[in-house]
Amino acid sequence: MSDLLLSVLERLPSRVRRGLVAAGALLVLAAVMTALTLTAPHGNGQRQPVRQRQGSVRVQRTTRPRLAAPVSTAAIPQTRRVAQRFLAGYLPFAYGRGGARAVSGISSALRRQLLHKRAELTPVERRRRPRIVSLQTTATTPTFVVATAVIDDGGVTTYRLRFTLEGRAGRWLVSGVQEG
C-alpha cells in the first residue's frame, strides 16, 4: 500500500506534492492538539462562581472602526469583465496557440513574465480546446480581487486557474497567475 502511495506521490508535480505533505502535517498537528485537549485535566469539573465587584462599574461603550467595503458594487462587474477578457487571451496562450501580446487586461510586469515564459506542452495538450466552466471573483481589499476559473480542456479532469486583479488608477488589471 505504501509503495503504491509513494509511486503516486512521485508522479505529482512538486508544488502539489509539497501541498499534500503540508496538508498531512496540519492534519497530524490538529489530531495531536485535539487529543491533548481531550485528555488534559480540567479541575474537578465544577464551575467557579463569578465574583461580583463591590460598587458601581462604569461601562464605556466604544464604537468599532468602520472597515472599507472590499470593492464597490459597481466595480464587481468590471472585475469580472476584465477577468473574462484576460482568460480569452490567456487560455490560447497557455495552450500554445497565441502570443503573450494577445493577452489583454494585464499589468506590464505580468506581460514581461509571459513574454519570457512559454508553455511546455505535449502534442496532446496542444490539441485540447479549453473552455471556462465557471468564473468566481472574490474581493479582498478595495484594490485587490482574487479570481478563480474552472477550466475544462477535454482532459481527464477540470482544473482551477487562480489569478489576481489589482485596481490601479481607476482600472482593473490582472497582476499575477498563481495556478495554471
C-alpha positions as CSV (number, residue, x, y, z in Angstrom):
1,M,0.0,0.0,0.0
2,S,2.8,2.4,0.9
3,D,4.7,1.6,-2.3
4,L,1.6,2.5,-4.3
5,L,1.1,5.7,-2.4
6,L,4.8,6.7,-2.9
7,S,4.6,6.0,-6.6
8,V,1.5,8.2,-7.0
9,L,3.2,11.0,-5.0
10,E,6.4,10.8,-7.1
11,R,4.3,11.4,-10.3
12,L,2.7,14.5,-9.0
13,P,4.2,17.9,-9.7
14,S,6.5,19.2,-6.8
15,R,4.1,22.1,-6.0
16,V,1.2,19.6,-5.5
17,R,3.4,17.2,-3.6
18,R,4.5,19.9,-1.2
19,G,0.9,21.0,-0.7
20,L,-0.2,17.4,0.2
21,V,2.7,17.0,2.6
22,A,1.8,20.3,4.3
23,A,-1.9,19.4,4.5
24,G,-0.9,16.0,6.0
25,A,1.3,17.7,8.6
26,L,-1.5,20.1,9.5
27,L,-3.9,17.1,9.9
28,V,-1.5,15.3,12.2
29,L,-0.9,18.5,14.2
30,A,-4.7,19.0,14.6
31,A,-5.2,15.4,15.7
32,V,-2.4,15.8,18.4
33,M,-3.9,19.1,19.6
34,T,-7.4,17.5,19.8
35,A,-6.0,14.5,21.7
36,L,-4.2,16.8,24.2
37,T,-7.3,18.9,24.7
38,L,-9.5,15.9,25.4
39,T,-7.0,14.3,27.8
40,A,-5.9,17.5,29.7
41,P,-7.2,17.7,33.3
42,H,-9.9,20.4,33.8
43,G,-10.0,20.6,37.6
44,N,-12.8,18.9,39.5
45,G,-15.4,19.6,36.9
46,Q,-17.2,22.3,38.9
47,R,-17.6,25.9,37.7
48,Q,-16.2,28.6,39.8
49,P,-18.7,31.3,40.8
50,V,-18.2,34.7,39.2
51,R,-17.1,37.3,41.7
52,Q,-19.1,40.4,41.9
53,R,-17.2,43.6,42.2
54,Q,-18.2,46.0,45.0
55,G,-19.6,49.4,44.0
56,S,-20.7,50.5,40.6
57,V,-18.9,49.7,37.5
58,R,-18.8,52.2,34.7
59,V,-19.2,50.6,31.3
60,Q,-17.9,52.6,28.5
61,R,-19.2,51.8,25.0
62,T,-16.8,52.1,22.2
63,T,-17.6,52.1,18.5
64,R,-15.9,49.8,16.1
65,P,-14.0,51.5,13.3
66,R,-15.8,51.2,10.1
67,L,-14.0,49.0,7.6
68,A,-13.9,50.0,4.0
69,A,-16.0,47.9,1.7
70,P,-13.8,45.3,-0.1
71,V,-14.8,46.5,-3.6
72,S,-17.6,48.9,-4.6
73,T,-20.7,47.2,-6.1
74,A,-20.0,49.0,-9.4
75,A,-16.5,47.5,-9.6
76,I,-17.5,43.9,-9.2
77,P,-19.0,43.5,-12.8
78,Q,-16.0,45.4,-14.1
79,T,-13.5,43.0,-12.5
80,R,-15.5,40.1,-13.9
81,R,-15.3,41.6,-17.5
82,V,-11.6,42.1,-17.1
83,A,-11.2,38.5,-15.9
84,Q,-13.1,37.2,-18.9
85,R,-11.1,39.3,-21.4
86,F,-7.9,38.0,-19.7
87,L,-9.0,34.4,-20.0
88,A,-10.0,34.9,-23.7
89,G,-6.3,35.7,-24.4
90,Y,-4.5,33.7,-21.7
91,L,-6.0,30.3,-22.4
92,P,-4.9,30.2,-26.1
93,F,-1.5,31.4,-25.0
94,A,-1.3,28.7,-22.3
95,Y,-2.1,26.0,-24.9
96,G,0.5,27.3,-27.4
97,R,-2.0,28.9,-29.9
98,G,-1.5,32.5,-29.1
99,G,1.2,35.0,-28.1
100,A,1.6,36.9,-24.9
101,R,0.8,40.2,-26.7
102,A,-2.7,39.0,-27.3
103,V,-3.5,38.7,-23.6
104,S,-5.4,41.8,-22.6
105,G,-6.1,43.4,-19.2
106,I,-2.7,42.5,-17.6
107,S,-0.1,44.6,-15.8
108,S,3.2,45.4,-17.5
109,A,5.1,43.2,-15.0
110,L,2.8,40.2,-15.8
111,R,3.2,40.9,-19.6
112,R,7.0,40.7,-19.2
113,Q,6.7,37.4,-17.3
114,L,4.5,36.0,-20.1
115,L,6.8,37.2,-22.8
116,H,9.8,35.4,-21.2
117,K,7.9,32.2,-20.3
118,R,6.5,29.8,-22.9
119,A,4.3,26.8,-22.0
120,E,5.9,23.4,-22.4
121,L,3.2,21.3,-23.9
122,T,2.9,17.8,-25.3
123,P,1.2,17.4,-28.7
124,V,-1.9,16.0,-27.0
125,E,-2.1,19.1,-24.7
126,R,-1.7,21.4,-27.6
127,R,-4.7,19.9,-29.4
128,R,-7.0,20.5,-26.4
129,R,-9.6,23.2,-26.5
130,P,-10.1,24.8,-23.1
131,R,-13.4,26.3,-22.1
132,I,-14.4,28.2,-18.9
133,V,-16.8,26.2,-16.8
134,S,-17.2,28.8,-14.1
135,L,-15.6,32.1,-13.0
136,Q,-15.7,33.4,-9.5
137,T,-14.3,36.7,-8.2
138,T,-13.7,37.4,-4.5
139,A,-12.9,40.9,-3.3
140,T,-10.4,41.0,-0.5
141,T,-9.5,44.7,-0.2
142,P,-10.7,47.8,-2.0
143,T,-8.0,47.4,-4.7
144,F,-7.4,43.6,-4.7
145,V,-9.6,40.8,-6.2
146,V,-8.9,37.1,-6.4
147,A,-10.5,35.3,-9.4
148,T,-10.8,31.6,-9.8
149,A,-11.8,30.0,-13.1
150,V,-12.6,26.3,-13.5
151,I,-11.3,25.2,-16.9
152,D,-12.3,22.1,-18.9
153,D,-9.9,21.2,-21.7
154,G,-11.3,17.8,-22.5
155,G,-8.6,16.1,-20.4
156,V,-9.3,13.6,-17.6
157,T,-10.5,16.3,-15.1
158,T,-11.1,20.0,-14.9
159,Y,-8.6,22.3,-13.2
160,R,-8.6,25.6,-11.4
161,L,-6.8,28.7,-12.7
162,R,-6.4,31.3,-9.9
163,F,-5.3,34.8,-10.7
164,T,-5.3,38.3,-9.0
165,L,-6.6,41.6,-10.2
166,E,-5.5,44.9,-8.8
167,G,-7.2,48.3,-9.1
168,R,-4.9,51.0,-10.3
169,A,-5.9,54.5,-11.3
170,G,-9.5,53.6,-11.9
171,R,-8.6,50.5,-13.9
172,W,-8.5,46.8,-13.0
173,L,-5.6,44.7,-14.3
174,V,-4.6,41.1,-13.8
175,S,-1.3,41.3,-11.8
176,G,-0.5,37.6,-11.3
177,V,-1.4,34.0,-12.1
178,Q,-1.0,31.6,-9.1
179,E,-2.2,28.3,-10.6
180,G,-2.5,27.0,-14.1
